[in-house]
Amino acid sequence: MQRDKCLKPNEGIPSSLVALLAVMAGVSVANLYYCQPLLNLIREDIGLTEFQVNLMPVFTQIGYALGLLFIIPMGDLYNRRSTILICFGVLFFSLLTIASSNNVMTLLVASFITGVFSVAPQIFIPFVSQFSRKDEKERKVGLILSGLLIGILGSRVASGYVGDIWGWRTMYGIAAGLIAISAVIVMKTFPYVEPTFNGRFIKLMSSIFRLLKEYPKAVTYSVRSGLIFGSLLGMWACMAFRIKEAPFFQGSDVVGLLGLCGIAGALTASNAGKYITRYGVERVNACGVSFVLLAWIIMGLFQNYYVGIIAGVIIIDIGMQCVQLSNQSATMKLCPQASSRMNTIYMVTYFIGGSFGTFLAGTMWVKFGWYGTVFAGLSMVIASILFTLLRRR
C-alpha cells in the first residue's frame, strides 16, 4: 500500500481490514498454544520426562515476553508492515524446525524462537487503537482480542485432533503453511504507517522506563493482568496430564475439544467494551477476577467430573477476557501517541506472569497432582487481588 493511502490517527479504519487482522492475530498467537494438547504425544515420541516437556510452553512464553519487549516497540520507530513480515518469515522456519525436532534441545530452542516472533497480534492491537475513531476503539480492539482468543482456543482444538489422527509433527507443518499465507495477506493489505518516534532504538527502549515512571497506573493494569493470565495458562499447561488420568483416561483430542468450551469467552470480547465505558475499568476487572476465582473453585471441587472441568474452562476464559480487555485498553489510553510502547509494558508483564504461572502449575502438578495445580491457580488470583488493593493505597 502506498504512502498516500496511509491512515490517520482517530479518523477510522476499514472494518474489512480489522476482520483480516483479527484472523491473522488468531493464526499467529495459535503458535504459542499448539503444544498444550500435544505434550503427552511429544513426550512419548521424543522420550522426555513430564518436567522436560512442560518446559516447551515455558520457553515459548519466555520467548514471547522477550519478543514483546524488543520487537513491539519498533512499531513506533519503523514501518509496522516490514516488522510483521520479518516476524512471519522467521516463524515459518522455526515452526518447521519444531516439526522435525528429535531432541529436547532443538525442541526448546525452536519453541523459544517461535515465541519471540509470534508477536504480530500485539502490533495489530495498538495499530487498531491508534487509528480507530474514538467511539469505536474499544469495540474494534475487542474484535482483535476476539480473534486472538479464538486463535488460542482453536489452536488447542485443532492440535488435539490433528495430533491424535496424523501426529504432532503434522500440526506444526500446517502451522508453518498458515503463517506463509498470512505473510502474503500482509504484503497485499497492510497499510503504511508513519513512525511516531524519532530517534535510535536505544533511545526508544529507554523511553519505556520513562513511561513507567510517568504512568504508574500502567504497572497496576499490567501486573494484575499478568497474574490472572498465569493462572489461566497454568490450567492449560496441566490439562493434558489431568485428562489422561483417572477417571477420564482421554487423549489429546479431548483436551482440544475442551478448547471449544472456552470460545464462550471469546464471544464476550467484542461486547465487553461497552461495559468498560459504562462501568469503568476497575469494576470490569473485578468482575473478571471473580469469574477466574470461581472457575478454580469449581475445578477443585468437581475435578473428577466432566461438567466441573467444562464449567471451569468456560468461566475462566470469560473472566480472563474481561480482565485483559479492560486493562489493556486502559493502558494504551494512558499515552495514545506511544501506543506500541505502552502495549509493550502491558504485554511483557502479562507474559512474564503467564510464564511464571505455567512453571508454577507444572511444578505443583509433578509434586501434588491436580490439587497442586488448583493451589497454584488460586494463588495467582489472590496475588492479583492483593496487588490491586495495595496499589490503591
TITI-963672 format. One record per residue (C-alpha): y, z, x; residue number from 1. Coordinates in Angstrom, 1 decimal. Example, Ala and Ser with C-alpha at 12.3 -4.5 7.8 and 13.67 -1.06 7.14 Angstrom:
2
REC      py      pz      px    i
REC    -4.5     7.8    12.3    1
REC    -1.1     7.1    13.7    2
//
This chain:
393
REC      py      pz      px    i
REC     0.0     0.0     0.0    1
REC     3.4    -1.0     1.4    2
REC     6.2     1.4     2.2    3
REC     8.4     0.1    -0.5    4
REC     5.8     1.2    -3.1    5
REC     5.7     4.8    -1.8    6
REC     6.1     7.7    -4.3    7
REC     9.0    10.1    -4.6    8
REC     8.6    13.9    -5.0    9
REC     8.6    15.2    -8.6   10
REC     9.0    11.8   -10.1   11
REC     5.4    11.3   -11.2   12
REC     2.1    10.0   -10.0   13
REC    -0.1     7.5   -11.9   14
REC    -2.9     9.1   -13.9   15
REC    -5.3     6.4   -12.6   16
REC    -4.7     7.5    -9.0   17
REC    -5.1    11.1    -9.9   18
REC    -8.5    10.3   -11.5   19
REC    -9.6     8.4    -8.4   20
REC    -8.5    11.3    -6.2   21
REC   -10.5    13.7    -8.4   22
REC   -13.6    11.7    -8.0   23
REC   -13.2    11.4    -4.2   24
REC   -12.4    15.1    -4.0   25
REC   -15.8    15.8    -5.6   26
REC   -17.6    13.3    -3.3   27
REC   -16.0    14.8    -0.2   28
REC   -16.4    18.5    -0.9   29
REC   -20.0    17.9    -2.0   30
REC   -20.9    17.6     1.7   31
REC   -20.4    21.3     2.1   32
REC   -23.0    22.2    -0.5   33
REC   -25.8    19.7    -0.5   34
REC   -27.7    22.1     1.8   35
REC   -27.9    25.1    -0.5   36
REC   -30.8    24.0    -2.8   37
REC   -32.4    22.3     0.2   38
REC   -32.6    25.4     2.6   39
REC   -36.3    26.0     2.0   40
REC   -37.2    22.3     2.4   41
REC   -35.1    22.1     5.7   42
REC   -36.7    25.4     6.9   43
REC   -40.2    24.2     6.3   44
REC   -39.6    20.7     7.7   45
REC   -37.9    21.7    11.0   46
REC   -39.7    25.0    11.4   47
REC   -36.9    27.5    11.1   48
REC   -36.6    31.1    10.0   49
REC   -34.7    32.1     6.9   50
REC   -31.9    33.5     9.1   51
REC   -31.6    30.3    11.2   52
REC   -31.5    28.0     8.2   53
REC   -28.9    30.3     6.5   54
REC   -26.6    29.6     9.5   55
REC   -26.3    26.0     8.3   56
REC   -23.9    26.8     5.4   57
REC   -22.2    29.4     7.6   58
REC   -21.5    26.8    10.3   59
REC   -20.4    24.3     7.6   60
REC   -17.9    26.8     6.1   61
REC   -16.5    27.8     9.5   62
REC   -16.0    24.2    10.4   63
REC   -14.3    23.6     7.1   64
REC   -11.9    26.5     7.8   65
REC   -11.0    25.0    11.2   66
REC   -10.5    21.6     9.7   67
REC    -8.1    23.1     7.2   68
REC    -6.2    24.9    10.0   69
REC    -5.8    21.9    12.3   70
REC    -6.1    18.8    10.1   71
REC    -4.5    19.6     6.8   72
REC    -1.0    20.5     8.3   73
REC    -1.0    16.9     9.6   74
REC    -0.2    15.8     6.1   75
REC     3.3    17.0     6.7   76
REC     3.5    15.3    10.1   77
REC     1.6    12.0     9.8   78
REC     0.7     9.4     7.2   79
REC    -1.9    11.1     5.0   80
REC    -3.8     7.8     4.4   81
REC    -4.7     7.5     8.1   82
REC    -5.7    11.1     8.3   83
REC    -8.1    10.7     5.3   84
REC    -9.7     7.6     6.8   85
REC   -10.3     9.2    10.1   86
REC   -12.0    12.1     8.4   87
REC   -14.2     9.8     6.3   88
REC   -15.2     7.9     9.4   89
REC   -16.3    11.0    11.3   90
REC   -18.1    12.3     8.2   91
REC   -20.1     9.1     7.9   92
REC   -21.7     9.7    11.3   93
REC   -22.1    13.5    11.1   94
REC   -24.0    13.1     7.8   95
REC   -26.3    10.6     9.3   96
REC   -26.9    13.0    12.2   97
REC   -27.9    15.8     9.8   98
REC   -30.3    13.3     8.1   99
REC   -32.0    12.7    11.5  100
REC   -32.0    16.3    12.8  101
REC   -35.2    17.7    14.2  102
REC   -34.0    20.9    15.8  103
REC   -31.7    23.8    14.9  104
REC   -29.0    23.0    17.5  105
REC   -28.4    19.4    16.3  106
REC   -28.5    20.6    12.7  107
REC   -25.9    23.3    13.2  108
REC   -23.6    21.2    15.4  109
REC   -23.6    18.3    12.9  110
REC   -23.1    20.7    10.0  111
REC   -20.1    22.2    11.8  112
REC   -18.6    18.7    12.3  113
REC   -19.3    17.9     8.7  114
REC   -17.4    21.0     7.7  115
REC   -14.4    20.2     9.9  116
REC   -13.9    16.7     8.5  117
REC   -14.7    17.4     4.8  118
REC   -11.1    18.4     4.1  119
REC    -9.8    15.4     2.2  120
REC    -9.6    17.3    -1.1  121
REC    -7.1    19.7     0.5  122
REC    -5.0    16.7     1.4  123
REC    -5.1    15.4    -2.2  124
REC    -4.1    18.7    -3.8  125
REC    -0.6    19.1    -2.1  126
REC    -0.1    15.4    -2.4  127
REC    -0.5    15.6    -6.2  128
REC     1.5    18.8    -6.4  129
REC     4.3    17.2    -4.4  130
REC     4.7    14.0    -6.4  131
REC     3.8    15.0   -10.0  132
REC     6.6    15.8   -12.4  133
REC     7.4    19.5   -12.7  134
REC     6.0    19.8   -16.2  135
REC     2.7    18.1   -15.1  136
REC     2.0    19.8   -11.7  137
REC    -0.5    22.5   -12.9  138
REC    -2.3    20.0   -15.2  139
REC    -2.7    17.3   -12.6  140
REC    -3.6    19.8    -9.8  141
REC    -6.1    21.2   -12.3  142
REC    -7.7    17.7   -12.7  143
REC    -8.2    17.5    -8.9  144
REC    -9.7    21.0    -9.0  145
REC   -12.0    20.0   -11.8  146
REC   -13.2    17.1    -9.7  147
REC   -13.6    19.5    -6.8  148
REC   -15.7    21.9    -8.8  149
REC   -17.8    19.2   -10.4  150
REC   -18.5    17.9    -6.9  151
REC   -19.5    21.4    -5.7  152
REC   -21.8    21.9    -8.7  153
REC   -23.0    18.4    -9.0  154
REC   -24.0    18.3    -5.3  155
REC   -26.4    21.1    -5.9  156
REC   -27.9    19.3    -8.9  157
REC   -28.2    16.0    -7.0  158
REC   -29.6    17.5    -3.8  159
REC   -32.0    19.7    -5.7  160
REC   -33.6    16.7    -7.4  161
REC   -33.3    14.2    -4.6  162
REC   -34.8    16.7    -2.2  163
REC   -37.7    17.5    -4.5  164
REC   -38.5    13.8    -5.1  165
REC   -37.5    12.0    -1.9  166
REC   -36.9    14.7     0.7  167
REC   -33.8    16.4     2.0  168
REC   -33.0    13.7     4.6  169
REC   -32.6    11.1     1.9  170
REC   -29.9    13.2     0.3  171
REC   -27.8    13.1     3.5  172
REC   -28.3     9.4     3.8  173
REC   -26.9     8.9     0.3  174
REC   -24.0    11.2     1.1  175
REC   -23.1     9.0     4.0  176
REC   -23.1     6.0     1.8  177
REC   -20.8     7.7    -0.8  178
REC   -18.3     8.5     2.0  179
REC   -18.3     4.9     3.2  180
REC   -17.4     3.8    -0.4  181
REC   -14.7     6.4    -0.6  182
REC   -13.1     5.1     2.6  183
REC   -12.9     1.6     1.1  184
REC   -11.2     3.1    -2.0  185
REC    -8.7     5.0     0.1  186
REC    -7.8     1.8     2.0  187
REC    -7.1     0.0    -1.2  188
REC    -5.4     2.6    -3.4  189
REC    -3.8     5.5    -1.4  190
REC     0.0     5.1    -1.2  191
REC     2.2     5.5     1.9  192
REC     3.8     8.9     2.1  193
REC     6.8     9.7     4.2  194
REC     6.1    12.7     6.5  195
REC     8.2    15.8     5.6  196
REC     8.1    17.4     9.1  197
REC    10.0    16.1    12.2  198
REC     8.6    17.4    15.5  199
REC     5.5    17.8    17.5  200
REC     2.1    19.1    16.4  201
REC     2.5    22.4    18.3  202
REC     5.8    23.0    16.6  203
REC     4.2    22.2    13.2  204
REC     1.4    24.7    13.8  205
REC     3.9    27.4    14.9  206
REC     5.8    26.8    11.7  207
REC     2.8    28.1     9.8  208
REC     3.3    31.6    11.2  209
REC     7.0    31.4    10.2  210
REC     5.9    30.6     6.7  211
REC     3.6    33.5     6.6  212
REC     6.4    35.9     7.5  213
REC     8.8    34.2     5.1  214
REC     6.5    34.2     2.2  215
REC     4.3    37.3     2.2  216
REC     3.0    36.5    -1.3  217
REC     1.1    33.7     0.3  218
REC    -1.0    36.3     2.1  219
REC    -1.7    38.1    -1.1  220
REC    -2.7    35.0    -3.0  221
REC    -4.9    33.7    -0.1  222
REC    -6.8    36.8     0.9  223
REC    -7.7    38.0    -2.6  224
REC    -8.9    34.4    -3.5  225
REC   -10.9    34.2    -0.3  226
REC   -12.8    37.4    -1.1  227
REC   -13.7    36.1    -4.5  228
REC   -14.8    32.8    -3.0  229
REC   -17.0    34.7    -0.5  230
REC   -18.6    36.4    -3.4  231
REC   -19.4    33.1    -5.1  232
REC   -20.8    31.4    -2.0  233
REC   -22.9    34.5    -1.2  234
REC   -24.6    34.0    -4.6  235
REC   -25.4    30.3    -3.9  236
REC   -26.5    30.9    -0.3  237
REC   -29.3    33.2    -1.6  238
REC   -30.1    31.5    -4.9  239
REC   -32.8    29.2    -3.4  240
REC   -34.6    32.1    -1.9  241
REC   -34.4    34.1    -5.2  242
REC   -35.7    31.3    -7.4  243
REC   -38.6    30.7    -5.0  244
REC   -39.8    34.3    -5.5  245
REC   -41.4    36.1    -8.4  246
REC   -41.1    35.8   -11.4  247
REC   -39.7    32.3   -11.1  248
REC   -41.7    30.6    -8.2  249
REC   -39.5    27.5    -8.5  250
REC   -38.2    24.9    -6.0  251
REC   -35.0    23.1    -5.1  252
REC   -35.0    21.1    -8.4  253
REC   -34.4    24.3   -10.5  254
REC   -31.8    25.5    -8.1  255
REC   -30.0    22.2    -8.6  256
REC   -30.3    22.5   -12.3  257
REC   -28.6    25.8   -12.2  258
REC   -25.6    24.0   -10.8  259
REC   -25.2    22.2   -14.1  260
REC   -24.7    25.5   -15.8  261
REC   -21.6    26.1   -13.7  262
REC   -19.9    22.9   -14.8  263
REC   -18.5    25.1   -17.7  264
REC   -16.2    26.5   -15.0  265
REC   -15.0    23.0   -14.1  266
REC   -14.2    22.3   -17.7  267
REC   -11.8    25.2   -17.7  268
REC    -9.8    24.0   -14.7  269
REC    -7.7    21.2   -16.3  270
REC    -6.7    23.6   -19.2  271
REC    -6.1    26.7   -17.1  272
REC    -2.6    25.5   -16.0  273
REC    -1.1    26.1   -19.4  274
REC    -2.3    29.7   -19.4  275
REC    -0.7    30.3   -15.9  276
REC     2.6    29.0   -17.3  277
REC     2.3    31.3   -20.4  278
REC     0.8    34.5   -19.0  279
REC     1.6    34.3   -15.2  280
REC    -0.4    34.2   -12.0  281
REC    -1.3    37.9   -12.0  282
REC    -2.9    38.0   -15.5  283
REC    -4.9    34.8   -15.0  284
REC    -6.1    36.1   -11.6  285
REC    -7.1    39.4   -13.1  286
REC    -9.0    37.7   -15.9  287
REC   -10.9    35.5   -13.3  288
REC   -11.7    38.5   -11.1  289
REC   -13.0    40.4   -14.2  290
REC   -15.3    37.4   -15.0  291
REC   -16.8    37.4   -11.5  292
REC   -17.3    41.2   -11.6  293
REC   -19.1    40.8   -14.9  294
REC   -21.3    38.0   -13.6  295
REC   -22.6    40.1   -10.7  296
REC   -23.4    43.0   -13.0  297
REC   -25.4    40.7   -15.3  298
REC   -27.3    39.1   -12.3  299
REC   -28.1    42.5   -11.0  300
REC   -29.3    44.0   -14.3  301
REC   -31.2    40.9   -15.5  302
REC   -32.3    39.3   -12.2  303
REC   -35.8    38.7   -13.5  304
REC   -34.7    36.6   -16.5  305
REC   -33.5    33.0   -16.5  306
REC   -30.9    34.0   -19.2  307
REC   -29.4    36.6   -16.8  308
REC   -29.2    34.1   -13.9  309
REC   -27.8    31.3   -16.1  310
REC   -25.2    33.5   -17.7  311
REC   -24.2    34.8   -14.3  312
REC   -23.8    31.3   -12.9  313
REC   -21.6    30.2   -15.8  314
REC   -19.4    33.2   -15.9  315
REC   -18.9    33.4   -12.1  316
REC   -17.8    29.8   -12.0  317
REC   -15.3    30.2   -14.8  318
REC   -13.9    33.2   -13.1  319
REC   -13.7    31.5    -9.7  320
REC   -11.8    28.6   -11.2  321
REC    -9.2    30.9   -12.8  322
REC    -8.7    32.7    -9.5  323
REC    -8.4    29.5    -7.5  324
REC    -6.1    27.5    -9.7  325
REC    -3.7    30.4   -10.3  326
REC    -3.4    31.5    -6.7  327
REC    -3.5    28.0    -5.1  328
REC    -0.8    26.6    -7.3  329
REC     1.4    29.7    -6.9  330
REC     1.0    29.4    -3.1  331
REC     2.2    25.8    -2.9  332
REC     5.1    26.5    -5.3  333
REC     6.5    29.1    -2.8  334
REC     7.7    26.2    -0.5  335
REC     7.2    22.8    -2.0  336
REC     8.6    20.9     1.0  337
REC     5.9    22.4     3.2  338
REC     3.1    22.0     0.6  339
REC     0.4    20.9     3.2  340
REC     1.1    23.9     5.4  341
REC     1.2    26.3     2.5  342
REC    -2.1    24.9     1.3  343
REC    -3.4    25.3     4.9  344
REC    -2.6    29.0     4.8  345
REC    -4.3    29.4     1.4  346
REC    -7.4    27.3     2.2  347
REC    -8.1    28.6     5.7  348
REC    -8.1    32.1     4.4  349
REC   -10.1    31.0     1.4  350
REC   -12.9    29.5     3.5  351
REC   -12.9    32.3     6.1  352
REC   -13.7    34.5     3.1  353
REC   -16.3    32.0     2.0  354
REC   -18.0    32.1     5.4  355
REC   -18.0    35.8     5.6  356
REC   -19.4    36.1     2.1  357
REC   -22.2    33.6     2.9  358
REC   -23.1    35.5     6.1  359
REC   -22.9    38.9     4.5  360
REC   -25.0    37.9     1.5  361
REC   -27.6    36.2     3.7  362
REC   -27.9    39.2     6.0  363
REC   -28.3    41.5     3.0  364
REC   -30.9    39.2     1.5  365
REC   -33.0    39.4     4.6  366
REC   -32.9    43.2     4.6  367
REC   -32.8    44.1     0.9  368
REC   -33.6    41.1    -1.1  369
REC   -31.6    40.1    -4.3  370
REC   -30.2    43.7    -4.8  371
REC   -28.7    43.4    -1.3  372
REC   -27.1    40.1    -2.3  373
REC   -25.7    41.6    -5.5  374
REC   -24.3    44.5    -3.5  375
REC   -22.6    42.1    -1.1  376
REC   -21.1    40.1    -4.0  377
REC   -19.8    43.2    -5.8  378
REC   -18.3    44.5    -2.5  379
REC   -16.3    41.3    -2.1  380
REC   -15.0    41.5    -5.6  381
REC   -14.0    45.2    -5.3  382
REC   -12.3    44.4    -1.9  383
REC   -10.2    41.7    -3.7  384
REC    -9.1    44.1    -6.4  385
REC    -8.2    46.8    -3.9  386
REC    -6.3    44.3    -1.7  387
REC    -4.2    43.2    -4.7  388
REC    -3.4    46.8    -5.6  389
REC    -2.4    47.7    -2.1  390
REC    -0.1    44.7    -1.8  391
REC     1.8    45.7    -4.9  392
REC     3.0    48.9    -3.2  393
//
